[in-house]
Amino acid sequence: MVVIETGKLVPADCVLFSSIEMTVNESTLTGETVSVNKSHVTLDNYSNDPSPFLLQSTLVETGKGLALVCAVGDHTCAGKANRALDIENEMTPL
């Protein structure tokens, strides 16, 4: 479990179990400039709502919460995106 607070970067992909008025800037992954409201997981939002999920390297703009780490390093959404962009230097025919 990790404590997530205003002004901190999310350290890993997490599921939010407790939160107070949390908004997160996900522009590092999505390019969206508008902050996203986040709320803790409930029986109504655990399967089809992105609001209880926090992504590594996103910035908490307001609020605080307690979250369970789901993925770290290359297994996070950011890690998978970086791996997909990692292209080896190949010799071109020219």
For each residue, the residues with C-beta under 8 A, 3 or more apart:
1: 17 66 67 68 69
2: 11 12 14 66 67 69
3: 64 65 66
4: 8 10 14 16 22 54 60 64 65 66 67
5: 8 60 64
6: 60 61 62 63 64
7: 59 60
8: 4 5 59 60
9: 57 58 59 60
10: 4 13 14 24 54 55 56 57 58 59 60 67
11: 2 56 69
12: 2 56 69 70 71 72 76
13: 10 53 54 55 56 69 70 71 72 75 76 77
14: 2 4 10 53 54 67 68 69 70
15: 41 52 53 54 67 68 70
16: 4 19 22 38 39 40 41 51 52 53 54 65 66 67
17: 1 40 41 65 66 67 68
18: 40 65 66
19: 16 22 38 39 40 63 64 65 66
20: 63 64 65
21: 62 63
22: 4 16 19 37 38 39 60 62 63 64 65
23: 35 36 37 38 60 61 62 63
24: 10 35 36 38 54 58 59 60 61
25: 28 35 36 58 59 61
26: 29 30 32 35 36 55 58
27: 30 31 32 33
28: 25 57 58 59 78
29: 26 55 57 58 77 78 81
30: 26 27
31: 27
32: 26 27 36
33: 27
34:
35: 23 24 25 26 61 62
36: 23 24 25 26 32 50 51
37: 22 23 51
38: 16 19 22 23 24 51 52 54 63 65
39: 16 19 22 42 45 51 52
40: 16 17 18 19 52 65
41: 15 16 17 45 46 52
42: 39 45 46 52
43: 46
44: 49
45: 39 41 42 48 49 51 52
46: 41 42 43 49 52
47:
48: 45
49: 44 45 46 52
50: 36 53
51: 16 36 37 38 39 45
52: 15 16 38 39 40 41 42 45 46 49
53: 13 14 15 16 50
54: 4 10 13 14 15 16 24 38 58 67
55: 10 13 26 29 58 76 77 78
56: 10 11 12 13 71 72 76 77 78 79
57: 9 10 28 29 78
58: 9 10 24 25 26 28 29 54 55
59: 7 8 9 10 24 25 28
60: 4 5 6 7 8 9 10 22 23 24 63 64
61: 6 23 24 25 35
62: 6 21 22 23 35
63: 6 19 20 21 22 23 38 60
64: 3 4 5 6 19 20 22 60
65: 3 4 16 17 18 19 20 22 38 40
66: 1 2 3 4 16 17 18 19
67: 1 2 4 10 14 15 16 17 54
68: 1 14 15 17
69: 1 2 11 12 13 14 72
70: 12 13 14 15
71: 12 13 56 75 76 77 79
72: 12 13 56 69 75 76
73: 76 79
74: 79 80 82 83
75: 13 71 72 79 80
76: 12 13 55 56 71 72 73 79 80
77: 13 29 55 56 71 80 81
78: 28 29 55 56 57 81 82
79: 56 71 73 74 75 76 82 83
80: 74 75 76 77 83 84
81: 29 77 78 84 85
82: 74 78 79 85 86
83: 74 79 80 86
84: 80 81
85: 81 82
86: 82 83
87: 90
88:
89:
90: 87
91:
92:
93:
94:
